[in-house]
């Protein structure tokens, strides 16, 4: 794909560098200052008229999309565009070797504002449910998407800054905010769509998406629908055709709103029916979504609502209310297969820091609980939480409490509980366990190590400097944050190694935290070279006052 360089930006020119093996697609421009569309290839990016040779230019984004071919790149000049619902037809899809793209012109900033009055409540994309209208090979980069949704009881209650089904998508350095419906119906979100595959959302700033009316777990910054083939996949196994799988949500900053990232309805990537020869299987073990190196602040319900087999949640910082990490099929709460959480930092949760649900949904389902929670740093809690939720890690059965799951395939190890609110750190199927008692030690597979601190020895998290922790903080005799992790090879992903430290931040390299926090500054998002030049070399672990 053509790539813009900072040197070209400084010179006021757009220069192209083409990666080996990729075709040279056309550059197209959106510039509302031109008197009329320029379709003779004579647009000048410097003079903003027809005295150049940079390509074609159009007055509106809709006209540019209508004129593009798959694989073309649309560069939008700075300003606010109020075009209602901007539809991306599937006929404009890119290919694996030549992606289509929409992005701000380098050094400028394009704001796409639906004014909460656009058709379907969607600002950009292709609205539809299920496996219809599949968009493929699209990049959205350096854009502001706002004003999705509705203000009152309009005909539609949908809401999205971007709505796309299918993928792959690459969404990078975007500011996605204030996409709000008047209700929680139909999962109002900043980014949404069905059955995403092989997509990446990274280095984006999400703020205040969902609903400004009735709030519920449906209101999210990102909500991805599943294939809704639960019973079929459970009985006959996942066939690898439809479904949500192999996406990465990384290095994003989420602030305000209700839910950060949500799988809407359960996505089974393994079978359940052992009697039919399918059983729990690892055919797609590496295809779970990866949610990592994100920061979540001030969310009303949960940071991550995980409803997918094989999902991996790691190196996130969660500073929010409610239940920070929830692992369950929604809404039936059956068991998910091999979901792992590790090296997350969770600050002052209002309920259980990690909640997993364990309902046996199908009669043919084996009553086994699979997954792990390793190396998580959990600070404090809320003693006024509902009964059961005050336990830091909470596994909940069905309402009858009859089904008792075996734990031979579940591990809970090397977590650090800093000043917990109760001696009972774990609650499994209405049974409480403390940190070091005999019951806790025999609950899961060895090794099982839990670090606790109920008194002194401040943790030294510097809130004002961005959640940095002191790697030399002592967890136990001869063990610190930087040495207390479980380490070694991932339990079922042989190409992944678990960290040897505890918490979200590698004590030897904390640069990603500052870089993610700085995403709230639009001047960083608009700079095409902000990430390419790497993090500043002077970043270091910053230690503030101990938590009181």
N, C-alpha and C positions, 0 to 999 in steps of 0.2 A: 504494500500500500504506500502511496505517497506519504511522506512525513515532513512536517514543518520543523524548521530549525530556528533556534533563537537568533542566529546571525541574520537569517532572512527577515525576521521580525524587526530587528534593529535597523536594518537597511530599508525597511518599508517595502520589501519585496517578498513574494512567496516563491521559494525555491523548492524543488522536489528532489528527494533521494529515494530511490526505488530499491526495496529489498530484493535479494536474489530470488528469481523464480516467480515474482509477482508481476502482473501486468501493470502498465501505466494507465490508470483510470483518469477520467476527466475531473478537473476542479471546477466547481460551480459556486456562485456567490449569491448571497441575498443582501440587497442594499436598498432600503426604502428611499434613499436620497436621490436615486437616479430618476430621470424624467419618465423613462419607459424601459421595458425589458431590453436587455442587450443580448441578442442571440447570434451574433456574428463573430464571437470569440474575441472581441476587442475591448472587454472591460479592463480598466486600469485600477489596480488595487490602491495605487498611490493617489491618483487624481479623482477616483470614484466617478468616472465617466467612460465614454467609449473611445478613449485615446490610447488604449494599451493593447496588450495581447495575452492577458492572463486567463481568458475564458469567457463564458457566458455569465450574465448576472440577471437576477430577477428581483422584483420589488417585494414579493412575499415568499414566505417559506413554502406555502402550498404550491405556488407556481414552480418553484425550483424542484420540489419533489415530483411534480407531474412531468417535468421535462427530463429528469435524470434517468440514467440507465443503471442497472445493478452494478455495483462496484464503484460508482462515482462518489466523490466527496463534496458535501455541501458545507461551505463556510459562511456563517451568518455574521454580518457586521454588527457592532455594538448597538444596543437599544432595546426597547420593549416592544414585543410583538403580540398583539391581541387579535389573533386570527381564529379564536374559538377552537374547535376540535381539528387538529392537524393530523389527518390520516396518512399513514404510511401503507401503501398498497403492497401486497405480497409480490407483485410483479417487479418491484424495485429491490428485491432481496439481493444481497451479494452472494458470493460463493466462498468456499473454504480458502481459496487462494486470492480472493479479491473482495474484501468486505465493503459494504456500503457504509457511509458515515454521515452524521450531522453533527456539527461542532461550531463553537464560536470562532470567529476569525482571531488569529493569535494576538494576544494583548488587548483584545476587546471582549465585551461581555454581552451575550444575548440573553434576554429574559423572555421566556414564553409564558404568557399569563392568560389562563383560561377564564379569569374573572368570575369563577364559580358559576358560569353560565354556558359553558361549552356543551355541545351535543354529547350525550352519555356521561357528562361530568369528567371527560378525559381531555387532557391537554395535547398529548402526542402519542401516536402509536396506532394500533389496529384493534378496536374494541370487539370482543367476542369471548365466548366461554368454550371450555373443552378443548378439543384438538383442532378446532377450526382456525382459519386465518393465521397460519403459522408464519411468523417473521423469522428470518434466518440471516445470520452473518451481518449484524448491524452494530456499529459503534456509535455511542452517544458520548460526547466529550466536551467538557467545559461549557455546560449549559445550566441555566437556572430554570427550573420547572415549578410553576406555582399556579394557584387559582383553579386547580382541578376540583370537582365536586359541585355541590349545590348549596344555596343559602337557606332554602326552605323546602316545603313539600312539593317539589317539582315532580314531573312524570318519572324521572329517573333518580335513583338514590346511589348510583355508582359514583366512584371517585378515584382518579388516578392522575398523577403527574405524567407517568408513562404507563401504558398498557400494551403488553406484547405477549403473545403465546409462542411457545416453542423455543426459539433461540438456535444457535448461541448468540448471546448479546455480550458486548463489552461496554459497560457504563462506568465512566471514569471522570473524576474531578468535576462533579456536578453538585449544584446546590438545589436540593429538593425540599420544598417547605410549603406550609400552609395550603396543602391540598386537603380540603375539608368538606365533608358532607354534613348535612343537618341531622343525619341519623347514623346508626352503626350497621344498618342492613347492607349486605353485599360487600362487606369488607373494605371500607374506604381506606385508601393507602396512597403513599407517595409513588411507589413502584409496585406494579402488580401484573398478573398474567397467569396462564396455566401451563403446566408441564414444561418448565424451563429445563434446558439441558446444556451442559458445557459452557455456562455463562459465568461472567466475572463482574461483580460490582465492587469497585475499589476507590479509595480516596475521595469519597463523597461526603457531603455534610447534609444530614437529614434533620429537619426541625419542624415540629408541630404539624404532623400529618395525621389524618384520620377523620375525626369528627369534632365539631365544636358544639354538638348537641348531646345526644345520648351516647355515653361511652361504654364500651365493653371490650372483650378480647378480640373482637372483629376489627377494631380500629388500629392500624399499624402503619409503620413507615414502609415496610416491605412485606407483602403477602403474596405467596406463590401457591396457586391451586394445584392439587394432585390430579391423578388420572381418574379418581373415584371408582377404581376397579378393585375395591378392597376384598370383596368376597371371592372374586375370580382369582386374584393373585394369591389369596390365602389357600385356596383349595388346589389350584393347579400350578402355582409358582409364577413368578414374574417373568414375562416373555421378552423384556428388553426393548419393546417397541415404543409404547407410550410412557408417560410418567415423568416425574421431576427427579433429576439425578445429576450428579457430578457438577454442581455449581459451587462457586467460591464467593463468599461475602467477606471482604477483608479490608482492613485499614480504613474503616469508615467511622464517622463521628455521629452519634444519634443523640438528640436532645429534645426534651419535652414530648408530648404525645402520650400514647398509652401502651403500645407494644412495639418493640424494635423490629425483629425479624420473625416472620410466622410462616410455617407450612400450613396451608389451609386444607384440612382434612388429612388423614393418614396416607402416606406413600409407602406401600409395601414393596420392597425390592428383594424379598425372599419368600419362599413358600411356608406354609404352616402345617399342611396335612401330611403327617408322616405316614399314615395308613395308605395314602395313594402314591407313596414313593417320592414325595417332594420334600416334606419336612422343612425344618429350618436349614437353609443352605447358604453358602458363601459365593454363589455364582457371580454376584455383583458387589462383592465386599468393598471394593474401592470406589464405588459410585455414589456413596453418600455425600451430601453437601458438606463443605468445609466452611465453618464460621469462625474466623480467627482475627486477632489483633484489631478488634473494634473497641470503641469506648461508648458506653451507654450511660446517659445522665438524665435523671429526673423524669423517668417514664412511670406512668400511673399503674401499670399492671405487671408486665414482665418484659425483660430484655429480649429473651429468645423463647419462642414457642415451637419446640421441635417435634415434628410428627413424621419422621422419616427413618426407615431402617438405615443403619450404617453411618448416620450423621456424626460428625466430629466437631466438638465445640471446644476451642482451646485458645489460650492467651488473650482472652477478652477481659476488659475492666468494666465492672458493672457497679454503678453508683446510683441506685434507683430504688423506688418503692416497690411494694408488692413481692411477687415470687420471681426472683431474677432469672433462673433457668428452669423451664418446665419441659419435661420430656414425656409426651403422651400422644396417643392418637386422639384427635379432637373430632367429635365430642365423646366417643364411646370409651376411651381410656384403656384400650387394650395394650398389651406389651409390644414394645418396639424392639427390634433385634440389633444388638451390638452397637448401641449408641454410646459414644465415649465423651466424657467431659474431663479436661485436664488443663492444669496451669491457668485457671481463671482466677481473677481477684474480684471478690464480691464484698462490697462495703455496706454494712448496716442494713441488711435486708429486713423488710417488715414481716416476712414470713420465712418459710424454709428457703434456704439459699438455692438448693437443688431439689426439685420435686419430680419424682418419677411415678408413673401410674402403672399398675400391674394387673389389670383385669384380664381374666381368661375369656376372650370374646367368643371364640368358636368352640364347640364341644370337642372337636378333633384336635384342638391345639394342645401341644405338650406344655405342662405347667412348669416351665423353666424360665428363669430370669437371666437375660444376657446383657452384658455391658460393663462399664467401669467408670469410676470417678477417682482420678488420681491428681495429686500435686496441687489441689485447689487451695487458695488462701481465702478464708472466710472470716471477716471482721465483724464482731458484735452481732446484733440482732435486735428484735423488738419483743419484749416480754409480754406485750399485750396482744400478740398474734393469736388467732383462733387455736383451739386445742389441736395438737398434732402438728400444726404448722410452725410452732416455736422450735421444734427439733430442726437441726440445721440441714440434715439430709433426710428426706421424707419419702418413703415408698408406700403408695396407697393402694389397697386392694379394691375389689368391687364392693358395692354397698353392703352385701351380706357378710363380708369378711370370711367367707367359707374357704375360698381358694387360697391355698398356701403354696407359694412358689419355692422350688428348690434354688439354692444360691450357689450351686457348684460352678455355674458359668457367669458369676457376677463377682467383681472385686471392688473394694473401696479402700484405698491405701494412700499413705503419705500426704493426707490433707492436713492443713494447719488451721486450727480454730483459735482465733485470737479473741480472748475475753468473751467466750460464749455465754449465753444467758441461762443455760441449764447444764446440769451435769450429764444429761442425756443428749448426746449429739446426733444420734441416729434413731429413726423410727421406721421399722420395717413391719408392715402389716399388723399395726396396732401393738407392736412390741417395742419397748424402748431399750436402747443400749447406751452405755456410757463409753468413754474413750478406751479404757484399758481393762474393763472387766472380762471375766472368762467368757461370758456370752458373746461379747463383741469380738473377741479374738477367734472364736470358733464359727462366727457368722459367715465369713467369706474365705476364699482361698488365701493362703499365705503367698507372699509376705503381706502382713497387715500392720501398718504403722500409722498412728495418729498423733499429731503434735497438738498440744493445747497450752494456752497461757491464760490463766484466770486472774492474774495479779499484775505485778509490775513488769518492767522491761518493755518500755514503749516501742511500738512498731515503727515509728518514724515514717509515717506516710505524709508527704508534703502536699496537701490538697492544693495550696495556692501555686505550687510549681508543677502540678500535673500528675499526681498519683504515683510519684516515684517512691520506691521503697529501698530501705537500706539492706543490701545483700548480706551484711554481717550480723543482722539481727539473729539472736540465738533462739533456736527451736528446742534444743535439748543438749545433752552433754556432747560436745564436739560437733554439733550439727547447726548449721545456719540456713537462712533462706537460700543462699547460693549453693548449698551442698545437700539440702534435705530432700530433693526430688527423687522419684523412683528410678529415673534413668532407664537406659536399655532399649531394647527393641519393642515396638508397639505390640500389644497382645495378638493382633490379627492383621496388621498391615505391615508386612515385612520390610517395606522400603521406608518406614517412618520410625524415627527414634524419639522416645519420650525424653523431655528435659530432665536434667539432674538438679534443677532448682525448683522452688515452690513459688507459686503465684504467677501472674501474667507477664512479669518483666524479667528478662534475662539480666541478672545483675552486671554482666559484663558488656551489655549493649542495650541501652534503653532509648535509643534514638527514635524508634517508631512512635513512642508515646507523644513526644513533643510534635512530631510531624502530623500526627492525627489530630491533636488539639488545634493545631494551626490551620486546619481545614475550615474553621469557622471564619476565616478571613478571606473574603472574596478575591483579594489581590493574589493570593496564593493559588486559588482554584483557576484563575484566568491565565496563569502563566504556563505555557505548554512545556517549559523546561523545569518546572518546580520540582518534579519528582525525578526527572532524568539526571539531574546534577547530583543526586544523592543528598542524604541528610547532612546538616552542618557538622563539621568534625569536632566542634567544641562542646557538643552535648555530653552530659555525664549524669550519673545518678545523683539526684539532688535530695538531700535529707532535710526535713523540716522538723517541727516540734512533734513529740510523741502524741499519739491519740490519747486524750484524757481518760 
